[in-house]
């Protein structure tokens, strides 16, 4: 079990807008005591930054493949590294 800090910058694609994906993501992250944010992109994807203990972040990344009931995730891609997020996980406006 590894508790080293980990921050990931992700692009989640598929049917992830209009299905409550960002709110679900925030609920899951808060339940895991993770920091970061999620926002819709105009492309139809969701972008997220997730920070916390590495095992917990990896668990969250696995959960992102499932999402809420109406979501259909086709890919979860790791983007360029970013600075660690701090504070409560939030939902941001569309970018």
Secondary structure, DSSP 8 states (H G I E B T S, - for coil): ----EEEEEEEEEEE-SSSSHHHHHHHHHHHTT-EEEEEE-TTS-EEEEEEEEHHHHHHHHHHHTT-STT-EEEEEEE-S------SS-EE----
